[in-house]
Amino acid sequence: MIRADNVNAAARRGRLGRTARTLAGLRGRRDGKRGVPRVPLALAEVSATLLPDTDPALVTPYVTQVRQTARRTTEQMRAALIRRERELIARLRAESVRVVTQYDVRREPMPAALARYGHWVGEWRTSTDLCRSQAQAVTDRANQQLACYWDGLCAAHRQLSRLGGRPSADWLPGRMELDANWRPEIWLLDDDPDDSTATSRALRILDRQNTGAAGGRAAR
């Protein structure tokens, strides 16, 4: 269940406080005065409005530190979720075998058993959705920190401060994003590299039955 304190925790993880903003800006100005990053001549001559934020030369030690900290935090959150929900995961995998046996092997549907299985799957997806929202908040906070850093750096860096215009609003070297593995079924199927275990098949059966039921209600 998503409680108010869970929502508040996610909000706190996504908010960058005044002190953190100030420190990030100060670090940016300090690096800028030192000429960090060492901008190649070709890059330094590019108009600021076209400055590519994916150039490796712009990934400074501070950017790397912020990214690694955020990535480590989100991976710890993922590990904590899997550890906390290990009993639910084991129950889902065991029940998956029964669902596949009844629906794909014996061809004897058991709606009550499938509904129970669907309830557990719903619990798992709720937990993982909450974890993902909290991880996204950590990622957003890291991007806010990087934005403050780059604001300070661009103002103090000799080459970057002399560029014509200002970088576009979405210019953010080292931007953090959650990778594609942040999906509920990915974690539930860590033991299923070929997408062929009972868990995979049971989830497809559940989705198929739910789709069919929804279609039937719509037809009425």
Backbone as CSV, one residue per row, in Angstrom:
resi,resn,N_x,N_y,N_z,CA_x,CA_y,CA_z,C_x,C_y,C_z
1,MET,0.848,-1.193,0.000,0.000,0.000,0.000,0.885,1.245,0.000
2,ILE,0.518,2.255,-0.799,1.267,3.498,-0.852,0.747,4.437,0.236
3,ARG,1.568,4.649,1.240,1.152,5.498,2.355,1.664,6.916,2.135
4,ALA,1.110,7.840,2.919,1.505,9.244,2.786,2.984,9.425,3.088
5,ASP,3.515,8.662,4.075,4.920,8.826,4.407,5.818,8.345,3.270
6,ASN,5.332,7.351,2.477,6.093,6.922,1.311,6.161,8.027,0.261
7,VAL,5.024,8.678,0.036,4.972,9.779,-0.917,5.864,10.924,-0.455
8,ASN,5.808,11.239,0.841,6.632,12.322,1.365,8.117,11.993,1.244
9,ALA,8.463,10.711,1.457,9.868,10.308,1.337,10.351,10.501,-0.091
10,ALA,9.505,10.142,-1.061,9.873,10.328,-2.463,10.057,11.807,-2.783
11,ALA,9.177,12.638,-2.224,9.283,14.077,-2.469,10.576,14.636,-1.890
12,ARG,10.939,14.152,-0.699,12.188,14.626,-0.090,13.392,14.217,-0.920
13,ARG,13.355,13.007,-1.463,14.475,12.545,-2.286,14.603,13.361,-3.568
14,GLY,13.512,13.920,-4.035,13.543,14.668,-5.278,13.789,16.157,-5.102
15,ARG,13.859,16.615,-3.868,14.023,18.049,-3.624,15.471,18.364,-3.260
16,LEU,16.043,19.324,-3.956,17.406,19.758,-3.664,17.329,20.993,-2.775
17,GLY,17.837,20.886,-1.553,17.764,21.978,-0.587,18.639,23.158,-0.951
18,ARG,18.409,24.253,-0.263,19.152,25.490,-0.550,20.650,25.295,-0.351
19,THR,21.025,24.591,0.723,22.450,24.381,0.994,23.102,23.572,-0.120
20,ALA,22.418,22.515,-0.553,22.966,21.681,-1.621,23.088,22.461,-2.923
21,ARG,22.100,23.312,-3.219,22.170,24.129,-4.436,23.358,25.081,-4.369
22,THR,23.539,25.697,-3.204,24.633,26.648,-3.044,25.982,25.952,-3.193
23,LEU,26.121,24.801,-2.554,27.391,24.076,-2.616,27.701,23.619,-4.041
24,ALA,26.665,23.160,-4.762,26.876,22.737,-6.144,27.318,23.914,-7.005
25,GLY,26.681,25.074,-6.808,27.061,26.260,-7.566,28.478,26.711,-7.246
26,LEU,28.841,26.654,-5.961,30.192,27.031,-5.558,31.228,26.107,-6.173
27,ARG,30.917,24.802,-6.180,31.850,23.860,-6.792,31.985,24.138,-8.282
28,GLY,30.862,24.497,-8.935,30.919,24.831,-10.344,31.785,26.043,-10.607
29,ARG,31.628,27.088,-9.806,32.446,28.292,-9.995,33.922,27.996,-9.723
30,ARG,34.184,27.157,-8.725,35.580,26.810,-8.427,36.218,26.049,-9.582
31,ASP,35.467,25.087,-10.109,36.003,24.342,-11.253,36.165,25.254,-12.464
32,GLY,35.189,26.143,-12.677,35.273,27.045,-13.817,36.494,27.936,-13.750
33,LYS,36.796,28.471,-12.580,37.969,29.347,-12.426,39.267,28.590,-12.663
34,ARG,39.238,27.278,-12.376,40.428,26.446,-12.592,40.525,25.951,-14.022
35,GLY,39.535,26.294,-14.845,39.537,25.853,-16.234,39.086,24.423,-16.421
36,VAL,38.322,23.922,-15.464,37.768,22.563,-15.553,36.314,22.681,-16.010
37,PRO,35.942,21.964,-17.068,36.735,20.987,-17.826,37.662,21.661,-18.820
38,ARG,38.691,20.919,-19.229,39.607,21.407,-20.252,38.906,21.277,-21.596
39,VAL,38.307,22.357,-22.036,37.475,22.304,-23.234,38.349,22.314,-24.479
40,PRO,38.221,21.315,-25.358,38.975,21.309,-26.612,38.650,22.548,-27.430
41,LEU,39.614,22.983,-28.232,39.440,24.205,-29.012,38.211,24.133,-29.905
42,ALA,38.013,22.985,-30.553,36.871,22.851,-31.459,35.551,23.008,-30.718
43,LEU,35.494,22.480,-29.493,34.275,22.585,-28.705,34.097,24.002,-28.180
44,ALA,35.187,24.647,-27.831,35.116,25.992,-27.265,34.619,27.007,-28.280
45,GLU,34.769,26.707,-29.569,34.357,27.651,-30.594,32.906,27.465,-31.028
46,VAL,32.254,26.435,-30.466,30.861,26.198,-30.803,29.971,27.209,-30.095
47,SER,28.934,27.661,-30.758,27.985,28.561,-30.121,27.355,27.871,-28.924
48,ALA,27.147,28.606,-27.861,26.597,28.017,-26.638,25.230,27.391,-26.874
49,THR,24.475,27.938,-27.804,23.145,27.397,-28.060,23.211,26.017,-28.710
50,LEU,24.377,25.673,-29.269,24.555,24.380,-29.933,25.550,23.487,-29.197
51,LEU,25.970,23.889,-28.026,27.006,23.161,-27.294,26.517,21.751,-26.966
52,PRO,27.168,20.712,-27.467,26.696,19.341,-27.224,26.936,18.908,-25.785
53,ASP,25.872,18.498,-25.096,26.052,18.121,-23.690,26.477,16.666,-23.534
54,THR,26.673,15.966,-24.651,27.101,14.570,-24.583,28.606,14.414,-24.792
55,ASP,29.314,15.519,-25.004,30.750,15.419,-25.224,31.444,14.920,-23.954
56,PRO,32.229,13.840,-24.048,32.911,13.281,-22.862,33.801,14.292,-22.154
57,ALA,34.279,15.293,-22.886,35.161,16.281,-22.273,34.451,17.080,-21.182
58,LEU,33.118,17.091,-21.194,32.360,17.871,-20.226,32.016,17.085,-18.958
59,VAL,32.404,15.823,-18.912,32.134,15.016,-17.714,33.299,15.211,-16.748
60,THR,33.129,16.149,-15.843,34.176,16.479,-14.877,34.138,15.491,-13.707
61,PRO,35.167,15.498,-12.853,35.136,14.625,-11.673,33.898,14.831,-10.805
62,TYR,33.424,16.072,-10.697,32.232,16.327,-9.886,31.002,15.680,-10.517
63,VAL,30.889,15.790,-11.829,29.769,15.169,-12.527,29.784,13.659,-12.299
64,THR,30.973,13.064,-12.409,31.108,11.625,-12.182,30.710,11.257,-10.757
65,GLN,31.108,12.067,-9.800,30.772,11.808,-8.393,29.264,11.840,-8.166
66,VAL,28.594,12.857,-8.707,27.142,12.976,-8.543,26.439,11.778,-9.186
67,ARG,26.875,11.411,-10.370,26.250,10.292,-11.081,26.449,8.979,-10.333
68,GLN,27.663,8.729,-9.867,27.934,7.473,-9.167,27.170,7.390,-7.851
69,THR,27.046,8.513,-7.161,26.303,8.525,-5.906,24.825,8.206,-6.149
70,ALA,24.245,8.842,-7.154,22.837,8.590,-7.468,22.628,7.155,-7.934
71,ARG,23.529,6.660,-8.766,23.375,5.289,-9.264,23.506,4.277,-8.128
72,ARG,24.454,4.507,-7.232,24.618,3.593,-6.100,23.385,3.610,-5.205
73,THR,22.813,4.795,-4.999,21.616,4.908,-4.166,20.444,4.149,-4.768
74,THR,20.236,4.313,-6.079,19.103,3.636,-6.708,19.295,2.120,-6.729
75,GLU,20.528,1.665,-6.903,20.766,0.225,-6.889,20.557,-0.351,-5.487
76,GLN,20.912,0.415,-4.465,20.655,-0.019,-3.086,19.156,-0.102,-2.824
77,MET,18.391,0.830,-3.369,16.940,0.800,-3.218,16.357,-0.434,-3.894
78,ARG,16.861,-0.760,-5.072,16.394,-1.949,-5.785,16.706,-3.210,-4.984
79,ALA,17.940,-3.304,-4.475,18.330,-4.480,-3.696,17.492,-4.605,-2.429
80,ALA,17.205,-3.461,-1.789,16.403,-3.478,-0.559,14.987,-3.948,-0.850
81,LEU,14.420,-3.523,-1.973,13.069,-3.954,-2.332,13.032,-5.467,-2.537
82,ILE,13.980,-5.990,-3.293,13.987,-7.428,-3.572,14.186,-8.219,-2.287
83,ARG,15.029,-7.720,-1.394,15.230,-8.401,-0.105,13.969,-8.341,0.745
84,ARG,13.311,-7.194,0.741,12.109,-7.012,1.561,10.933,-7.852,1.041
85,GLU,10.866,-8.016,-0.281,9.749,-8.733,-0.899,10.127,-10.158,-1.309
86,ARG,11.176,-10.707,-0.724,11.639,-12.033,-1.161,10.573,-13.109,-0.954
87,GLU,9.776,-13.000,0.123,8.725,-14.001,0.338,7.643,-13.899,-0.729
88,LEU,7.273,-12.678,-1.103,6.274,-12.487,-2.145,6.798,-13.012,-3.486
89,ILE,8.068,-12.763,-3.763,8.664,-13.247,-5.011,8.629,-14.772,-5.052
90,ALA,9.006,-15.406,-3.937,8.996,-16.875,-3.879,7.577,-17.413,-4.058
91,ARG,6.592,-16.735,-3.439,5.203,-17.163,-3.554,4.706,-17.031,-4.996
92,LEU,5.084,-15.947,-5.651,4.671,-15.734,-7.037,5.268,-16.793,-7.958
93,ARG,6.522,-17.109,-7.741,7.159,-18.101,-8.606,6.558,-19.485,-8.394
94,ALA,6.235,-19.816,-7.154,5.615,-21.118,-6.884,4.208,-21.177,-7.475
95,GLU,3.448,-20.096,-7.297,2.078,-20.069,-7.816,2.070,-20.040,-9.336
96,SER,3.122,-19.493,-9.933,3.214,-19.462,-11.394,3.173,-20.867,-11.977
97,VAL,3.840,-21.801,-11.296,3.853,-23.190,-11.771,2.435,-23.748,-11.787
98,ARG,1.657,-23.454,-10.753,0.280,-23.948,-10.692,-0.576,-23.338,-11.789
99,VAL,-0.403,-22.047,-12.021,-1.192,-21.382,-13.058,-0.896,-21.994,-14.423
100,VAL,0.376,-22.179,-14.730,0.756,-22.751,-16.025,0.237,-24.179,-16.145
101,THR,0.328,-24.954,-15.066,-0.147,-26.339,-15.097,-1.637,-26.388,-15.401
102,GLN,-2.412,-25.534,-14.747,-3.868,-25.557,-14.938,-4.282,-25.019,-16.310
103,TYR,-3.644,-23.937,-16.758,-4.113,-23.273,-17.969,-3.446,-23.782,-19.247
104,ASP,-2.157,-24.109,-19.183,-1.446,-24.507,-20.397,-1.265,-26.014,-20.524
105,VAL,-1.223,-26.718,-19.408,-0.980,-28.160,-19.447,-2.301,-28.932,-19.368
106,ARG,-3.054,-28.715,-18.294,-4.317,-29.438,-18.116,-5.476,-28.809,-18.878
107,ARG,-5.323,-27.553,-19.255,-6.392,-26.823,-19.940,-7.660,-26.774,-19.098
108,GLU,-7.461,-26.586,-17.790,-8.589,-26.509,-16.869,-8.512,-25.182,-16.104
109,PRO,-9.065,-24.119,-16.660,-8.985,-22.801,-16.021,-9.539,-22.811,-14.598
110,MET,-8.872,-22.064,-13.727,-9.316,-21.903,-12.336,-9.346,-20.411,-12.034
111,PRO,-10.450,-19.744,-12.335,-10.537,-18.289,-12.160,-10.191,-17.805,-10.758
112,ALA,-10.617,-18.562,-9.720,-10.340,-18.127,-8.346,-8.842,-18.140,-8.066
113,ALA,-8.167,-19.191,-8.499,-6.719,-19.280,-8.291,-6.001,-18.198,-9.084
114,LEU,-6.462,-17.940,-10.299,-5.831,-16.904,-11.112,-6.060,-15.522,-10.507
115,ALA,-7.248,-15.320,-9.922,-7.532,-14.035,-9.267,-6.610,-13.830,-8.076
116,ARG,-6.369,-14.903,-7.310,-5.451,-14.806,-6.179,-4.028,-14.477,-6.662
117,TYR,-3.645,-15.145,-7.726,-2.334,-14.890,-8.318,-2.248,-13.437,-8.800
118,GLY,-3.315,-12.970,-9.435,-3.340,-11.590,-9.908,-3.238,-10.584,-8.771
119,HIS,-3.833,-10.926,-7.621,-3.735,-10.049,-6.453,-2.289,-9.914,-5.998
120,TRP,-1.565,-11.023,-5.974,-0.160,-10.986,-5.566,0.706,-10.237,-6.580
121,VAL,0.402,-10.448,-7.846,1.125,-9.709,-8.883,0.874,-8.207,-8.719
122,GLY,-0.367,-7.855,-8.384,-0.686,-6.447,-8.153,0.094,-5.871,-6.990
123,GLU,0.249,-6.655,-5.911,1.048,-6.209,-4.773,2.493,-5.957,-5.199
124,TRP,3.024,-6.879,-5.988,4.409,-6.734,-6.446,4.571,-5.488,-7.317
125,ARG,3.644,-5.288,-8.227,3.756,-4.132,-9.114,3.598,-2.821,-8.357
126,THR,2.766,-2.817,-7.331,2.622,-1.611,-6.517,3.924,-1.289,-5.796
127,SER,4.551,-2.310,-5.225,5.819,-2.105,-4.517,6.903,-1.614,-5.462
128,THR,6.978,-2.222,-6.650,8.027,-1.821,-7.586,7.761,-0.442,-8.177
129,ASP,6.485,-0.102,-8.382,6.167,1.232,-8.885,6.576,2.300,-7.874
130,LEU,6.333,2.019,-6.599,6.741,2.962,-5.566,8.257,3.099,-5.532
131,CYS,8.955,1.961,-5.606,10.413,1.994,-5.591,10.942,2.773,-6.794
132,ARG,10.312,2.575,-7.934,10.746,3.293,-9.135,10.533,4.802,-8.978
133,SER,9.399,5.184,-8.397,9.132,6.619,-8.218,10.155,7.241,-7.277
134,GLN,10.563,6.494,-6.249,11.573,6.995,-5.329,12.932,7.078,-6.013
135,ALA,13.248,6.082,-6.837,14.507,6.113,-7.578,14.520,7.256,-8.582
136,GLN,13.373,7.507,-9.201,13.283,8.634,-10.131,13.496,9.949,-9.397
137,ALA,13.002,10.025,-8.161,13.205,11.231,-7.360,14.689,11.446,-7.077
138,VAL,15.416,10.369,-6.777,16.866,10.464,-6.562,17.547,10.962,-7.833
139,THR,17.120,10.425,-8.967,17.696,10.827,-10.248,17.403,12.295,-10.550
140,ASP,16.176,12.714,-10.282,15.811,14.116,-10.516,16.633,15.047,-9.624
141,ARG,16.855,14.624,-8.394,17.647,15.445,-7.485,19.078,15.580,-7.994
142,ALA,19.636,14.477,-8.499,20.990,14.526,-9.047,21.055,15.486,-10.229
143,ASN,20.024,15.481,-11.061,20.012,16.392,-12.210,19.885,17.848,-11.770
144,GLN,19.128,18.097,-10.706,19.058,19.465,-10.165,20.438,19.906,-9.666
145,GLN,21.127,18.983,-9.003,22.460,19.276,-8.485,23.418,19.599,-9.633
146,LEU,23.341,18.802,-10.704,24.196,19.052,-11.862,23.854,20.389,-12.527
147,ALA,22.573,20.731,-12.570,22.166,21.995,-13.190,22.751,23.186,-12.428
148,CYS,22.706,23.128,-11.104,23.285,24.207,-10.289,24.798,24.281,-10.497
149,TYR,25.410,23.126,-10.590,26.864,23.067,-10.814,27.231,23.725,-12.143
150,TRP,26.494,23.375,-13.198,26.826,23.909,-14.513,26.503,25.397,-14.633
151,ASP,25.496,25.862,-13.919,25.215,27.303,-13.903,26.411,28.060,-13.348
152,GLY,26.939,27.550,-12.212,28.095,28.199,-11.619,29.326,28.082,-12.490
153,LEU,29.520,26.922,-13.091,30.720,26.703,-13.900,30.733,27.571,-15.149
154,CYS,29.584,27.626,-15.845,29.534,28.410,-17.083,29.797,29.894,-16.828
155,ALA,29.376,30.374,-15.659,29.573,31.787,-15.349,31.038,32.097,-15.070
156,ALA,31.808,31.112,-14.596,33.192,31.367,-14.189,34.227,30.821,-15.163
157,HIS,33.840,29.922,-16.029,34.789,29.288,-16.945,35.155,30.260,-18.071
158,ARG,36.447,30.485,-18.274,36.887,31.493,-19.234,36.369,31.216,-20.643
159,GLN,36.484,29.975,-21.108,36.050,29.667,-22.472,34.520,29.619,-22.589
160,LEU,33.894,28.923,-21.663,32.450,28.757,-21.760,31.703,30.063,-21.536
161,SER,32.225,30.931,-20.660,31.526,32.181,-20.377,31.589,33.146,-21.548
162,ARG,32.519,32.936,-22.481,32.662,33.846,-23.622,31.901,33.375,-24.862
163,LEU,31.256,32.238,-24.760,30.491,31.753,-25.896,29.313,32.673,-26.177
164,GLY,28.979,32.792,-27.444,27.830,33.620,-27.794,26.531,32.982,-27.331
165,GLY,25.704,33.734,-26.630,24.438,33.216,-26.140,24.629,32.331,-24.920
166,ARG,23.590,31.651,-24.530,23.629,30.729,-23.395,23.184,29.348,-23.866
167,PRO,23.685,28.300,-23.230,23.217,26.958,-23.615,21.709,26.852,-23.499
168,SER,21.133,25.952,-24.270,19.684,25.776,-24.237,19.230,25.291,-22.865
169,ALA,17.927,25.400,-22.604,17.387,25.082,-21.274,17.616,23.627,-20.889
170,ASP,17.654,22.727,-21.875,17.830,21.313,-21.552,19.288,20.856,-21.630
171,TRP,20.210,21.803,-21.724,21.643,21.469,-21.766,22.095,21.030,-20.377
172,LEU,22.504,19.774,-20.256,22.904,19.256,-18.951,23.894,18.088,-19.126
173,PRO,25.179,18.393,-19.275,26.174,17.323,-19.407,26.143,16.383,-18.203
174,GLY,26.154,15.088,-18.468,26.129,14.109,-17.391,24.741,13.819,-16.867
175,ARG,23.709,14.199,-17.596,22.330,13.988,-17.167,22.105,12.540,-16.719
176,MET,21.389,12.365,-15.613,21.073,11.043,-15.079,19.716,10.572,-15.589
177,GLU,19.631,9.291,-15.924,18.364,8.672,-16.304,18.327,7.259,-15.749
178,LEU,17.139,6.801,-15.372,17.004,5.414,-14.950,17.152,4.524,-16.175
179,ASP,17.843,3.399,-16.008,18.032,2.525,-17.162,16.792,1.658,-17.393
180,ALA,16.849,0.903,-18.474,15.683,0.123,-18.905,15.340,-1.010,-17.950
181,ASN,16.234,-1.353,-17.026,15.972,-2.456,-16.093,14.987,-2.085,-14.985
182,TRP,14.607,-0.799,-14.907,13.675,-0.387,-13.851,12.234,-0.670,-14.266
183,ARG,11.930,-1.961,-14.431,10.566,-2.397,-14.733,10.244,-3.590,-13.837
184,PRO,9.023,-3.676,-13.312,8.675,-4.727,-12.342,8.993,-6.136,-12.796
185,GLU,8.599,-6.498,-14.029,8.790,-7.877,-14.468,10.262,-8.228,-14.643
186,ILE,11.093,-7.223,-14.952,12.524,-7.482,-15.110,13.086,-8.080,-13.826
187,TRP,12.720,-7.506,-12.679,13.262,-7.973,-11.408,12.641,-9.295,-10.987
188,LEU,11.386,-9.473,-11.293,10.715,-10.714,-10.935,11.272,-11.879,-11.749
189,LEU,11.791,-11.582,-12.932,12.269,-12.622,-13.837,13.787,-12.660,-13.924
190,ASP,14.459,-12.270,-12.835,15.921,-12.313,-12.838,16.452,-13.716,-13.105
191,ASP,15.661,-14.736,-12.811,16.088,-16.115,-13.043,15.629,-16.627,-14.402
192,ASP,15.214,-15.712,-15.277,14.569,-16.119,-16.519,15.167,-15.393,-17.729
193,PRO,16.435,-15.648,-18.062,17.062,-14.906,-19.160,16.430,-15.186,-20.514
194,ASP,15.745,-16.333,-20.666,15.177,-16.701,-21.960,13.680,-16.431,-22.060
195,ASP,13.094,-15.804,-21.023,11.659,-15.486,-21.037,10.823,-16.745,-21.269
196,SER,11.219,-17.842,-20.610,10.527,-19.109,-20.874,10.157,-19.875,-19.612
197,THR,10.393,-19.309,-18.446,10.057,-20.028,-17.221,8.558,-19.944,-16.946
198,ALA,8.149,-20.680,-15.922,6.732,-20.676,-15.549,6.258,-19.278,-15.178
199,THR,7.120,-18.490,-14.549,6.714,-17.138,-14.153,6.359,-16.302,-15.375
200,SER,7.197,-16.332,-16.381,6.910,-15.584,-17.612,5.596,-16.035,-18.232
201,ARG,5.411,-17.343,-18.312,4.212,-17.883,-18.947,2.962,-17.545,-18.133
202,ALA,3.082,-17.618,-16.804,1.933,-17.306,-15.957,1.531,-15.840,-16.080
203,LEU,2.512,-14.954,-16.167,2.201,-13.535,-16.331,1.502,-13.283,-17.663
204,ARG,1.913,-13.993,-18.695,1.238,-13.839,-19.991,-0.193,-14.359,-19.919
205,ILE,-0.387,-15.470,-19.207,-1.741,-16.007,-19.034,-2.615,-14.998,-18.296
206,LEU,-2.071,-14.412,-17.227,-2.826,-13.425,-16.445,-3.198,-12.228,-17.305
207,ASP,-2.237,-11.707,-18.058,-2.512,-10.548,-18.905,-3.528,-10.897,-19.991
208,ARG,-3.428,-12.111,-20.518,-4.358,-12.536,-21.557,-5.780,-12.640,-21.009
209,GLN,-5.894,-13.205,-19.810,-7.215,-13.342,-19.195,-7.800,-11.977,-18.843
210,ASN,-6.948,-11.086,-18.338,-7.424,-9.746,-17.991,-7.877,-8.986,-19.229
211,THR,-7.109,-9.146,-20.318,-7.478,-8.481,-21.564,-8.808,-9.012,-22.096
212,GLY,-8.953,-10.341,-22.006,-10.207,-10.946,-22.457,-11.396,-10.512,-21.642
213,ALA,-11.207,-10.416,-20.309,-12.299,-9.988,-19.430,-12.669,-8.542,-19.704
214,ALA,-11.646,-7.697,-19.916,-11.919,-6.296,-20.204,-12.667,-6.153,-21.527
215,GLY,-12.250,-6.972,-22.517,-12.928,-6.926,-23.798,-14.381,-7.368,-23.701
216,GLY,-14.638,-8.381,-22.847,-16.001,-8.838,-22.660,-16.883,-7.791,-22.021
217,ARG,-16.331,-7.086,-21.032,-17.129,-6.035,-20.383,-17.408,-4.886,-21.341
218,ALA,-16.424,-4.584,-22.190,-16.618,-3.496,-23.143,-17.686,-3.840,-24.175
219,ALA,-17.713,-5.130,-24.551,-18.705,-5.559,-25.542,-20.122,-5.430,-25.001
220,ARG,-20.259,-5.664,-23.666,-21.593,-5.522,-23.078,-21.981,-4.063,-22.979
